[in-house]
């Protein structure tokens, strides 16, 4: 049996690579990884498994930060490749994604669950053949009806939303570090 305490944490932020998508709603996962990298005083630039990786420490744990470069719908290919290393485990995987069903700025931690229509999570579940991994979802629901959800998620944040994004990134980074340092149950009690 594997000694899970010897495993590193793998925190994966979902998004799309390239400058065109950099400030879009769908790239909140990447933005949180960048915020975590600042806090852990690391850079996310080493190439592995079609992802950019960085490594830091939090709460006495090794934390690897990853931004898959496969585009959202194929995120699972990168994540499943990353998890093939002996020192990583799905038990210490956290996936950070945007969520169109949650009110804007809301943070939700879940120890497992369905993809909820999020294509990056769908790809990861399909490739890993399990829903048993922690996810941190960040709400991006619009305050008005939208006719095309896929266009909406790929748009840049509105000027009014942009004012709140910085504090949302801080809250999300706090929540991710709480999962690592305190465990998912305590983090859920604190942030959900």
N, C-alpha and C positions, 0 to 999 in steps of 0.2 A: 504494500500500500504506500502511495506517495505521501511524503511529509509536506502537507500544504503550507506549513509555516516557512518552508525553504523557498517557496515560489515567490516570484516578483508580482507586483500588481501591474496590470496592463490596462491603461485608461485610453480608450479609443474615442476620438471625437469624429463625428460623421460630417461630411461636407463634400464639395466638389473642388477639384484642383483648378488652378488658373485664376488670373486677375479678374476675369469676367464675373466670377462667382464670389469673389473675396468678401464682399459686404452684403451678401444676400441672406435672407432669413434661413435658407436651407443650410447655411454654413455656420450656424451657431455652435455646432459641435467643434469645428476647427477653431473658432474664436475662443471657446473655453479652454481648449488645449493650449492656445497661445498664452492665455492668462495664467494657467497653471505653470507653464514653462517659466514665465516671469517670476512667479512665486518660488519655484523650486530652483531658480537660478540655473537654468539649462536652456539648450536650444534644441529645436525639433527639426533636424536636418539630415540625420543619418538614414540612408536608404536601405530598407529591408522589406522583403515581401510586398513590393509595390506600395510601401507606406514610408512616410517620414517619421523617424523615431528620435526621442530624446529620453534621457534618464536623469532622475533626481531622487531625493530622499524626503520622506515625510513620516513622522511618527515612528522612526526607527525602521521603516520599510523602504525597500527599493521600489520606486514607481517609474514605470516606463510609460511615456506619452506617445500616442500614435495618431497620425492623420493619414488614412488610406488615400492613395492617389489614383484609385480605380474608378472614380465617379461613384456617386451615392448608390446606384442600383446594383453595383458589383462589390460593395464593401465587404461582403462575406468572404470573398476570395482572399482578400488581403488578411482579414482577421483570422481565418482558419489557418492560413500559412504561418502567421505569427505565433499561433497557439501550438504549433507542432514542436516548438523548442521545449526541451525537458524542464526548463526553469520557469515555464509559464503554465497557467491552468485556467480553464473557464471559471473555476471557483473564485479566482481573483481577477476577473474581467469586469470592467465597468464600461458601458457604452453610453456616450453622451449624444443626444440627438434633439432636433427640433420636433415639436408636436403641434400639428394644426388643430387638434381637438381641445387643447388646453388654452385657457385664457392667456393673453400676451403677458410674458414675464413670470408666469407661474412655474415653479420647479417641482417635479415629482420624482421621487426615488421609488423604484420597485426592485425586489430581489429576483423577479422572473416575470414572464408574461408574454402575451402575443405581440405581434408587430404593430397592431393598431393602425394599419394602413401606411406606416412609414416604410418606404422601400429599402432604405439602408438596413433597418432592423429585420425586415423580411429576408433580405439576402443573407444576413448573418445567421438567422435562425435556420434557413435552408441549408447553408454550408456546414454549420456546426451540428445540425440535426438535434438541436435542443433549444428550449426557451429558458433554460435554467442559468441565466446570467443576469447580473445587476445592470439596470439601466437608469440613467438620469435623463429625464425628458424635460425640455424647456418649451413652454407654451408660446405659440406664435399666432394664435387665432386672431383673425381680423375683427375690427369693431364694426364692420359692415359686411353685407353679403358680397361674395366674389363669384364671378361666373366661371373662372378657370383656376382651380386650386394649384395646378402645376405651374402656371405662370406666376401666381401669387408668391409661392415659396422661392421662386428664382428671381424675384424682384429685390432690389436694394430696400433696406428699411426706409420707411417714411421719415420725414424730418422730425415729426412729433415722437415717433417710436425711438428714433436714434438717441434722443435725450435720455432714454431709460436704459439703453443697451449696456452702458458701462456698469451700472449697478446690477443688472441681470447677470453679467459675466462674473462679477465679484461674488454674487450669491451662489451661482452655479459652481464656481471654483471652490468656495467654502464647503458646499454640499459634497462635492467629489472628495475633497480631503477628509471630510468627516467620515465618509464611508471607509476610507483607508485607515484612519486613526481610531475611530470609535466603533466600527462595524455598521452594517446596513440597518439593523433595527433601530439603533440609537440615532443614526442619521435620518431615518424616516420620521422618527418621533420629533426631531428638531426642525426638519425642513419641509415636510409634507403639510 
